Amino acid sequence: MSRSRRSLAFAQLHLTTHRTWMKRVMMFVLVTAVYAVAAILTLRFGKVEGSASPLWPPTGIGLAALVLLGWDMAPAIFFGSMLAGAATNAISMSLLGISFANLLEGLAGYCLLLLVGNFSPGLRRVRDVSMLLLLGAIGGGLVGATVGTATMYFTGRIASAVVFENWLAWWVGDALGVMVVGSAVMVLASHPKTKVLRKHYVELATIAVLLMSSSYIVFARSTGFMRPVSYVVFACVVWSALRFQQLGAVLAGMCATAVAVGAALVHLESSLTVPLLE
């Protein structure tokens, strides 16, 4: 009888292990696909000729995947970068180097957050937001921008005269990707059961309309009302944060940033060289 119980326990453990392994594989494939699609869309629609992307969402997606799912999702960043590069350009040494830079960037930000410790992806404390900004966005972005720009330079993709400009654009775009997209993914994943009452629908709609319209006037239109309307954008973000806490703050910030980046992509004319995966 004891032998049959041990056999049953072993079978149950094997089944549980198999299911867990399959779930991790599915999550790995999902992260790779989401990263690649985000990179492809940004490369095709999120940049202007002669300018680096002002916002690079894949960096935020990669760091969020590491924080939420663990370090074994790191190779998904590399493969996602490779897939995006192969879909938009031929495979080359620069593509391998940039994909490796993206991998190092995600691991650097993740390790820095782990070293300091007690980081909550729900961003419920000011300390969590500060850690994400200083360690995940700025710290990790420094690694990715440095390795990636060096790869572009030594493979002959950029001239020495524009190395610093490309490095700075790369760093800022990745940092914004972490703070805008990465924070939104972390907060949404940390609040899966948050419900919005029906009585809040009108309030949410009002915030959304005011935020999007005022952001459009401020960032996409040059009118005499631009300065006073800019306070409406700030007021809507604060309103959303106070009423709906972290979810409201990150979603309002992402909406305003999307409008600002969209306007920049329409109007911005820069002399920066466009990196392959940045």
Protein Blocks (a to p, Z undefined) as FASTA:
>chain_A
ZZmmmmmmmmmmmmmmmmmmmmmmmmmmmmmmmmmmmmmmmmmmmccehiacfbdfklmm
mmmmmmmnojklmmmmmmmmmmmmmmmmccdfklmmmmmmmmmmmmmmmmmmmmnooiaf
klpafklmmmmmmmmmmmmmmmmmmmmmmmmmmnopacfklmmmmmmmmmmmmmmmmmmm
mmmmmmmmmmmmbccdfklmmmmmmmmmmmmmmmmmmmmpccfklmmmmmmmmmmmmmmm
mmnommlmmmmmmmmmmmmmmmmmmmpccfbdcdfkZZ
